[in-house]
Amino acid sequence: MSEALVKARADGTEPGVARGIGLCLLAMLVFASQDAITKVLVQEFAVAQFVMLRYWLFVVFALVYCHWHGGVGAAWRSGLPWLQLLRSLLAVGEIAIFSLGLRYLGLAESHALFAIFPLLALALARLWLGEFVGLRRWLAAAVGFLGTLVILRPGLGLFEPAALIPLSAALSFAVYNLVTRRVSQTDGFTTNMLYMAVVGALASSAFGLPAWRDPAPEEWGLMGILSVSGIAAHLLLIKALAYAPAAVLQPFNYSLLVFAMLIGLLVFGEFPDAWTLAGAALVVAGGLYAIGASPLRKQLTV
């Protein structure tokens, strides 16, 4: 690749960046559709069962991918195996917790609350890693927190305890991002993926097998689509990053909330109330303001 092309890609000015943004948006649409399927399945099945099936397919994919990119044995060698274990458990836990929340909350409400995770990662980076967080980024975190309070409306008699579920998922994902940043300083992509797949498959199977219920043919189809779409969405993101820097793509990740609202309306007849819309707007505004600061861009792009 030429020096000029590398510079253009780093600056986000390469014409192909538009393709990267398009792929990112498509990935967010797939993720939102995936959550709609999860919302259907979680009404009839234990969360662990379909999460387990997702990870079984994921581990097959990861093993094949690592075999063709240096070997499985090489990918399994980690400089920080215990942190890899923690990271992988946080990932499978986040998926399971968010899926459980969809049993009780709508797609839009769940994603509006989950969208606080970049700001949680910002605060935790200061508390746990001692990273500098300037006044502007603390202000962004405060705006996002205010948006969360607007959605929750504590003290007005409208607070739903189930709202704590996507917030717990957001906290897990924020910690997962911080641990991923740490292990990525030592381990490569194949190692990160292999540990996540293997540990996630084992952990989810420990709960999924005892809870197994035979699905009907159409339910098998939904579980199959759910499993394949998860891998497909991540591949779309990887491909998007080949065209555009992560700092350029990061704001477009908030389109997931828009897609979730549209799918919730069209498929489930859900329409978020004015409080949820206002709170979501504040959370997104805080996140975008924080992302605009270069130190946070760096921490979210590892």
Protein Blocks (a to p, Z undefined) as FASTA:
>chain_A
ZZklmmmmmnopafklmmmmmmmmmmmmmmmmmmmmmmmmmmmmcfklmmmmmmmmmmmm
mmmmmmmnopjklmmpcfblmlmmmmmmmmmmmmmmmmmmmmmmcfklmmmmmmmmmmmm
mmmmmmmnopacdfklmmmmmmmmmmmmmmnogoklpacfklmmmmmmmmmmmmmmmmmm
mmmmmmcfklmmmmmmmmmmmmmmmmmmmmpccddfklmmmmmmmmmmmmmmmmmmmmmm
mmpcfklmmmmmmmmmmmmmmmmmmmnopacdfklmmmmmmmmmmmmmmmmpmklmmmmm
ZZ
